[in-house]
Amino acid sequence: MTFLGVDALLLSAWLSARSIARDLPMPVPEYGGFRVDTNSKDEIARWVFPKAQPYLARLAQTISEPGYLLKLCGSADELAALLPVQWTLHPPGYFMQSTSEPAAGRLAVGYQIRVERYGVVTHAQIFCNSGELAADGYAVETTDVFIYDRIVTRPEHRRKGLAQVLMKKLYAARQLDCGPQVLVATEAGRVLYTALGWDTVSPYSTASLAGPESAFGVRHIAGE
């Protein structure tokens, strides 16, 4: 299958909603992509590009320290071809989209769900009877897009349909007739979302310079 990247307006809308979900600065157009100043323990900033382009290669040449991520709506091979040899590729991700309402799912016996809304951000949590958090995730709605972020099911609670129930509840809490549903999934997440009717718009590839305390890795099935 051939992928042609992601529409820049859709990418900007997703990044803006993601920044709202995580209380980060809004994305800034730069080098033909978008820069987000994350300023976290492991990451100083990231640039996200809608497609492969020479500006990405020029930017990579200016970076000499870890903590800066380059992300491309394209394959790992496309990204690697634009980078100096010292850059390291991360596990693959996928930019995905759906225009259909999430399928209904029944909450498994022994679990309860809690949904809270803060402005345009909705947070859903699923607990088991012991009070342990089994799954949780976020959604953000804007006039342009509805995104899911940090959808996580703990390993011991998987294969019970909790993520499907979670996303249905997040979607049900929306208040705007907004644009498409969007998320970025890991490899494991892509399998789940494809089964739920989602389409893969593009691979989503990441690279960084390795550092002595680098801690990047797969954390969520949705919301890199």
N, C-alpha and C positions, 0 to 999 in steps of 0.2 A: 504494500500500500504506500502511495506517495503522499507526503504531508508537506504543506506549503507554509508552515508557520501559523501564527495566530494574528488575527486582525488587531492592529495597534490600539484601536479604541476599546476593543473588548479586553485586551491585556491591561490597559490603563484602568479600566473600570474594576477589574478583578483585584489589581494591586491596591487601588484606593480602598476598596471594601476590606481587603486583608489588613491594611494599615489601621482601619477603624477597629477591626476585631482585636488587634493586638496592641492598640494604643501606640502606634508608631507614626512618624511623620509621613505626610502624603508623598507619593512618588514624584520625582522631578525628571522631566525629559532631559536626557543627556547622552551623547555619543550615539544617537539613533535608537536608544532604548530608554529605560526608566531606572533611575537610581533611588533606592530607599536606604536612608541612614538608620540602620537597626540599632547600632550602639549597644549590643548585648555582650555578655561575657565572651562568647565564642565568635562573634561576628560584628564587624564595624559597619559595613555597608554591603549592599548587593546591587548589581545591575542586571536587569532582565530585558532581554531582546526578543522582539516578536518574530524575527527571522535572522538567518545568518547574513552578516554584512561586514565589510572591511573595518568599520568603526570599532567593532568588537575587538578585532585583532590589535588595533592601535591602542585601545584602552588597556588590554592585557600587557602590552609592552611597558606601560607606565607603572604597573603594580609590582612591587618587589617584596612585600611583606604579607604574611598570612592575615586572615580576618576579613578579606574582601572576596566576595563570591561573584562569579559570572554565571548567569543563567540564560539559556537559550531555548526558545520554542522551536526545537529541532533535535536531530539525533545526536548521540554522543560523538559519532564520527564527524559530523558537521562542526561541532564545537571544538573537538580536538584539533581539527585542521586549521583552526584560527588561533591556536594558543602556542606559546613557547613550550618546550618539552618538559619544563619543571612543574607544569600544572598537573593536578590530579583530578580525575573524573570521579564524581560521586555516584551512588546507586541511581538507576534511572527513575524518572517520574513521568507523568502523563497529564497533559492539560485536557480536561474532559468537560463536556457540556450536555445538558438535557433540557428539553422543552416540555417534558411531560411531568405531571404530578407524580411524586413518589408513590409506589405501590403500597397499599396498606399492609401492615404486619401486626401480628398479635404478640403482645408482650408475654414472654414466657412466665410460667408459674414461679412465684417466689421472687419476683422483681417489681419494683415501683419506679416510676419516672417523675422527675421534677423539672418544670420548665420555668425559666425566669427571663424577663426581657428588660434590657437597659437601653433605652433609645432605639436605635436601629439594630442593636445586637441582641440576639437570642441565645441563651445558654441552656442546653438540656442535659440532664444527668440521670442515669439509671443506676439504682442501688439494689443490691440483693437484701434478703431478709435480715442478714446479720448487720446491715448498715454499711457494708463495704461498697465502695464505688466500683461498678462493673463497666460502665461505658459513659462517655460524655462527648460533647461536641458543641460547636458554635455555628451560627448563621448570621449573615449581615445582608440587609436589603438596602439598595439604593434605587434611584430612578432608572438606573441602567442595567443592573445585574443583581442576582441573588446568589450569594456564595455560601458554601459550606467550608468550615475550617476546623482543623484539629479534631477530626472524628476518630475517637480512640475506643477500642474495646480491649479490656485487659485479657491476657492470654487464657486464663482459666475460665473466662466467660464467653469465649468465642463459639461460633457455630450454633448460636441460639437465636439468630435473627435480631440481635439487639441494635446493630448499626442501622438496619432498615427501619425499625421502629423509631429510633432516634431521629433519623432524617425526616420521616413523615411528620413527627411532632414539630420539628424545627420549621418545616415548610408550612404547616398548619398555622403557625404563629405569625406568618407574614401579614403585613397590613397594606402593602402596595402591590399593584398589578405590574410588577417590574419585569425586567428583561429575562434572559435565559439563566438557568441555573448553571453554576460553574464551580469546579473544584480542580485541584491538582492532587493526583493520587500516586501512591507508590505502586510497585509492581503487584503486590498482593491486593491493594485497593482497586487497581484497574480490573482485575478479574471479577471482583465483587460487583463493581459498578457496571461493567459490561453486561453482566447477568441481569442487572436491574434496568437495563435499557439505555444506559448512558453511551454516548459516542466519544471516541478519542479524537480530539481536534489535532493534537500534535504531541510528539514526545516532548518532554521537558527535562533538559539536561543541565547539569551543574558541574562547575569546576572551581577549584581553589588551590592556593599554594599551601602545602602542608606545613604545619607548625608544631612545636614540641608539645603543645597542649590541645591540639585539634580534637574536637569532640563531635564533629558533624556525623550524622548517621540517620537511619530511618527511624522515625518516631511515631508517625501516624499513618493511617491508611488514606486520609484526606487532609490536606492542609500542610504542605511542606514548610 
